[in-house]
Amino acid sequence: MVKALMVEDDPDIAELLQEYLAKFNIELKNIENPKYIMDMLKNEHYDLLILDLTLPYMDGLEVCRRVRERYDIPIIISSARGDTSDKVVGLELGADDYIAKPYEPRELVARIQAVLRRYKRSSSPRDSEFQLDRERMQIYKGGKLLELTVAEYEVLALLIENRGRVLSRDYILENTSSMHWDSVDRSVDVIISRLRRKIGDDSKSPKYIKSVRGVGYKFVG
């Protein structure tokens, strides 16, 4: 299931797209007020952002800039604004695609699938030092097997599979069976600290597991 977040102040458009995208295994969550977007991205993991430009309280281009500064998430701008400069600026600010309104919902599905394919390829480089073997629950660095506890393995595997994306502590807790919701956020930090030691990552200037202040962690190895 693909989880997409949309910022669209027209509830009719949002409802139409929610129903249509569900047919393609895309779960769409819409917010009408862009001031809530950073909290949404901090507290929940989304695979994609669909962003209108004409929004209340904040221009969509400013929203795009702020999101790209903090999150490595695919962004598709969806707008009725026909000015070419808006499209150029949006792409320069870090948007991955731009679709002009009005459009057929099926075109949006195709663009979502294309953007996610590009992100998947770019987040799984063949020359990575790390190799993940899900069947044997093993992770290798430079061909050498890492000696990991179950919790360490689950966290590192989750980070590797989401290479390049920022994962919140809550998301890590929710998606690892050995770490439960009654665990505190600090337990994630402890696991990360142990992992850094085992993979030879400098905690003061990490090469592989980057800290994103106020959000969580990102794997770039």
N, C-alpha and C positions, 0 to 999 in steps of 0.2 A: 504494500500500500504506500503510495506517494502522498506525503503530507505537504500541502501547499497553503501558504498564507497570502491573502489578498487584501490590499487596502483600496477599497472602492466605496464611495459615498452614495451610490445608487443601489438600494437594497433589492430592487427588482432584477437588476443585472446579476447581482451576487447570488440570489436565489436560483436564477436560471442556470448559472454556471455550476453551482453546487450540485444540482440535480444531474446535469449533463456530464460533468467530469467524473462523477461517481461511477458511471458506466465503464470508465476506463481505469478504474482502481485508483482514482485520484481523490483524496479527501481534502476538500477546500474549506478553510476557515477564513471568514471575512471580518474585517474591522472597518468601521466608517471613519473613525477619528485617528489620524496618523500619530497623535501624541502618545498612543499606547503601544506603538510598534516595538520600541526597544525593550519594553517589559515583556512583550509577547515572545520575542526572540530569545530573551534571557532565560525565561522560565520554561520554554518548550522548544523541542527540536523540530525544525521544518526543513523540507528538502528544497523548497523553492519559494520565491516571493514574486507575486504579481502586483504591480504598482501602478495605480492611476496617477496622472500628473495634476489634475485639477481637483484639489482636496481642500476641505475646510481647515483653518488654523495653520497649515504649513504646505508650501508648494511641494509637489511630488519630487522635483529635482533635488530639493534640500533633503527630503526623506532618503532618497537614493544615496546622496553623499554621506549622510550620517550612518546609514546601515553598512555601506561598504567600508567605512573606517573601522567598524567593529566586527563585522561578520563576513566570512567567506561563503556566501550563499548565492546560488544563481538568482538573478533578478531579470524579470521580463517587464518592461514598461508597456502599459496598455493605456492609450490615450486618444481622445478625439482632437487634441490640439494638433493642427496640421503644419505648424511651423517646423521647417527642416532643422532649424537651429536647436529646437527642443530635442529632436532625435539625436543630433550630433552631441549635444551637451550630456544627454542621458548616457550615451555610450561612453563618452569620455569620463564620466563620473563612476563608471564601473558596471553599468547595466550590461547584460549579456545578449539581450534581444529587445526589439521594439515592434509592437504590433498596433496598427492604427485602427481606431474604432470608426465605424462599426465593422465587425468581423464575424465570421462564422465560428461557433464554438469548436468545431472540428479542427479549424486552423490553429486555435489556441492549444488544443491537445497535441497536435503535431509539433508545435514549437516547444512545448513543455518537454516532450519526449526527446527532441533533438538537443535541447540545452542540457538535460540530465545525462544524456549519452556523452556529451563533450566533457562534462564535469567528472563523470565516472572514469573516463580514459585518463584525464589529467591528474586525477587523485590516486591512480594506481600505476606509477612508473615501474617499468620492468627492471630498472637499474637500482631499485631500492635496496638498502642494506638489510631490510627486514623481510622475512618470508613467514607467512602465516599458514599453518596446517591445521585447519579446523577439525578434520577427522581424528587426528591424533592429539588434538589440543596442545600443539607445540608451536613455539615461535623461535625462529633462528635469526641471529644477527651475524651477517658476514659468513653464513654457513655454519656457525656454531650455535648449538642448542642452548637457549637460555633456561636457567633453573628458576622456575617461577612457582609461586603458590597459585591455588585456584583463583583467588581474587586478583592477584597480579596478572595472571594470564587473561582473565576476562576483561579487565580494564584496558590492558595493552592491545588486545585483539579488537576491542571496540574502537579504540583510537585509530588503529591501523586501517580498519575498514571504513572509517570516516576521515581518512587522511585529508588534511587541508581545511577541515571544518571545525568550528569551535563547538565543543560539547560542554553544556553546563554540568555542574555537579549533580543536580537533580536528575538530569538525563542519564548520567553515568550510573547513579544509584538505581534508577528505574530499569535499566537495561543490562544489569549484571545480576545473575541469580544468587551469587554468594554475598552480595551486599544488598541489604534490604532497606525499605523506606524508613524503618525506625533507626537506621544508622544516621549519624550526623554528617553534615557536609565535610567536617574535618577529617573523617575517615577516608574520604576520597583523596584529600591532600596527603595523608600518610602513605597511601598506596602509591601515589605519584612519586613521592619522595623515594620510596623503596625501589620503584621501577627505574628512576633516574640513576640510582647507584648501580643497579644491575646491568643497565645498558651503556654505562659509561657517559652519562649526560651530566654536564656541569650545572648544578642547581642555580648558580649565579648567572650563568650565561648559557642556557640550554640550547642544544643543537636540534634535538628531536622532539621533545615535549615542551611546547611553549605555554606559558601562563598568559591568560587574557584577563586582566584585572577586572574583578567584579562580575565575571561571566563564568569562566571555567578553563578548559585546556584544549590545545590544538596540537595534533601530531603532524610533523612535517618531514619525518625521516624517509 
